[in-house]
């Protein structure tokens, strides 16, 4: 061990912690002379203080019933994409609407679809917005992987081969499988 650098036996953070732990165990800890009788968590509040001596007790209500999480199916995704496309291409309203209004209209379109009526799906507009952004993000990333696979395309490869290479590129870049082919 170098005397100029007492922690130089390991350059990593873990090595530094271990060397400090060793010095505490061997009695080189400079703060041992301080009394440990102090109870930092306890406080003595003067009876004339304006502070409360006890924390107010919270009401013991029954937990709010959580709605069961419902997964998005490929059919749900297709209806949501259709709702987004039809709402965003609306020439009457156009882009003269706030984002909240837009996603409420998408949810209304989604809820009015025969698929959502048949399944009794009651999704909120924020659920639709979050799912749309997830679909959009992943499909854009996959489009980039597919473009890279097309650049690597050699003669004799079929479209299925290119698609397989695109899936491999997507997995290597994002460490997850692309499962939104329906989108």
C-alpha positions in Angstrom: 0.0 0.0 0.0 1.4 3.4 -1.0 1.7 5.8 2.0 0.8 8.8 -0.2 -2.5 7.1 -1.3 -3.8 5.1 1.6 -6.7 3.7 -0.5 -4.7 2.8 -3.6 -4.8 -1.0 -3.1 -8.0 -0.9 -5.2 -9.1 1.8 -7.6 -12.8 0.9 -7.5 -15.5 2.3 -5.3 -16.0 -1.1 -3.6 -12.3 -1.2 -2.8 -12.5 2.2 -1.2 -15.5 1.1 1.0 -13.7 -2.1 2.0 -10.6 -0.2 3.0 -12.7 2.2 5.1 -14.4 -0.7 6.7 -11.1 -2.3 7.6 -9.9 0.9 9.3 -13.1 1.1 11.4 -12.7 -2.6 12.4 -9.1 -2.0 13.5 -9.9 0.9 15.8 -8.8 3.7 13.5 -12.2 5.3 13.5 -11.8 8.9 14.8 -15.4 9.3 16.0 -15.4 6.5 18.6 -14.8 8.9 21.4 -18.2 10.5 21.0 -20.9 9.1 23.2 -23.4 6.9 21.4 -26.1 7.6 24.0 -27.7 10.2 21.8 -30.9 9.1 20.4 -31.2 11.0 17.2 -34.7 9.8 16.3 -36.2 10.9 19.6 -36.9 14.5 20.2 -38.0 16.3 23.3 -40.5 18.9 22.5 -41.2 21.5 25.1 -44.8 21.4 26.4 -45.1 25.1 25.5 -44.0 24.5 21.9 -46.3 25.0 18.9 -45.2 21.7 17.5 -47.3 18.7 17.9 -45.9 16.0 20.1 -47.5 13.1 18.2 -48.1 12.7 14.5 -51.7 12.9 13.7 -53.3 9.5 13.1 -54.4 8.8 9.6 -57.9 7.5 9.2 -58.1 3.8 8.7 -60.2 3.6 5.6 -60.6 0.5 3.6 -58.2 0.5 0.6 -59.6 1.9 -2.6 -60.6 -0.9 -4.8 -58.1 -1.0 -7.7 -59.4 -1.8 -11.1 -58.0 -4.9 -12.6 -55.3 -4.2 -15.1 -56.4 -5.1 -18.6 -53.9 -6.0 -21.2 -54.1 -4.6 -24.7 -54.8 -7.2 -27.3 -53.7 -7.0 -31.0 -57.4 -6.3 -31.9 -57.5 -3.4 -29.3 -54.3 -2.0 -30.8 -55.8 -2.1 -34.3 -58.9 -0.3 -33.1 -56.8 2.3 -31.3 -54.7 2.9 -34.4 -57.8 3.3 -36.5 -59.2 5.7 -33.9 -56.0 7.7 -33.9 -55.9 7.9 -37.7 -59.5 8.8 -38.1 -59.4 11.5 -35.4 -56.1 13.0 -36.5 -57.2 13.2 -40.1 -60.5 14.9 -39.3 -60.5 17.9 -41.6 -63.4 19.7 -39.8 -61.6 19.9 -36.4 -58.1 19.6 -37.7 -55.4 20.6 -35.4 -57.4 23.3 -33.7 -57.9 21.3 -30.5 -56.0 20.8 -27.3 -54.2 17.5 -26.6 -56.6 16.4 -23.9 -59.6 17.0 -26.2 -57.9 15.1 -29.0 -57.3 12.0 -26.8 -60.8 12.2 -25.4 -62.1 12.1 -29.0 -59.8 9.1 -29.7 -61.2 7.3 -26.6 -64.8 8.1 -27.7 -64.0 6.7 -31.1 -62.4 3.6 -29.5 -65.3 3.1 -27.1 -67.8 3.4 -30.0 -66.2 0.7 -32.0 -67.9 -2.7 -32.2 -64.9 -4.4 -30.7 -64.9 -2.3 -27.6 -68.6 -2.5 -27.2 -68.5 -6.3 -27.5 -65.7 -6.6 -24.9 -67.2 -4.0 -22.5 -63.9 -2.2 -22.6 -64.0 1.0 -20.5 -60.6 2.6 -21.1 -59.8 6.1 -20.2 -58.3 8.6 -22.6 -55.0 8.6 -20.8 -54.8 4.8 -21.2 -55.3 5.3 -25.0 -52.7 8.0 -25.1 -50.1 5.9 -23.2 -50.7 2.9 -25.4 -50.5 4.9 -28.6 -47.2 6.4 -27.6 -45.8 2.9 -26.7 -46.9 1.5 -30.1 -45.6 4.6 -31.9 -42.2 4.5 -30.1 -41.6 0.8 -30.7 -42.8 0.7 -34.3 -40.6 3.7 -35.1 -37.6 1.9 -33.6 -38.5 -1.3 -35.6 -38.8 0.8 -38.8 -35.2 1.9 -38.1 -34.1 -1.7 -37.6 -36.0 -2.7 -40.8 -34.3 0.1 -42.8 -30.9 -1.1 -41.5 -31.8 -4.7 -42.5 -32.8 -3.5 -46.0 -29.4 -1.8 -46.4 -27.8 -5.2 -45.5 -30.0 -6.9 -48.1 -28.1 -9.1 -50.4 -29.3 -10.8 -53.6 -31.0 -14.1 -52.9 -32.6 -12.9 -49.7 -36.4 -12.9 -49.5 -38.5 -10.4 -47.7 -38.9 -12.9 -44.8 -35.1 -13.0 -44.5 -34.9 -9.2 -44.3 -37.7 -9.2 -41.7 -35.8 -11.8 -39.6 -32.7 -9.7 -39.8 -34.7 -6.7 -38.7 -36.0 -8.5 -35.7 -32.4 -9.5 -34.8 -31.2 -5.9 -35.1 -34.1 -4.7 -33.0 -33.3 -7.3 -30.3 -29.6 -6.5 -30.3 -30.3 -2.7 -30.1 -33.1 -2.7 -27.5 -32.7 -6.1 -25.7 -36.4 -6.9 -26.2 -38.3 -8.7 -28.9 -40.6 -6.7 -31.2 -44.1 -8.0 -30.8 -46.2 -5.4 -32.5 -46.2 -6.7 -36.1 -50.0 -6.2 -36.2 -49.3 -2.5 -35.8 
